[in-house]
Amino acid sequence: MVTFGCLCMVGADFGQWPRPMYAPYHAHWTFAAEPGPGVVMTYYGALFRGVVGMCVGGALATITRRWWQHRINERALSLAAAWSLSAAAFLALYSLWNIWPFS
């Protein structure tokens, strides 16, 4: 779940997919790939993409687990946990890079 949420947030940002944005001074929602002029909050769009990615990842994990009846060994679970932590760390660093003054 965590990995899909992180991939969805970063992949959609790299792919320049449209996202919901809120302009607080105008009380107006827009749906675009790039922020418009003025102050625009892209946080809600990023949060929405992350939640959707986590829901898709959770659904895929549930379907796969019901289909795959064999026991999953500890090494595979450790590898999946490491991938999830790596994806979360990458997302945190990428988000920090986006809010940095030189971006």
Buried (B, 14 or more C-beta within 10 A) or exposed (E): BBBBBBBBBBEBBEEEEEBBBBBEEEEEEBEBEEBEEEEBEBEEBBEBBBEBBBBBBBEEBEEEEEEEEEEEEEEEEEEBEEEBEEBBEEBEEBBEEEEEEEE
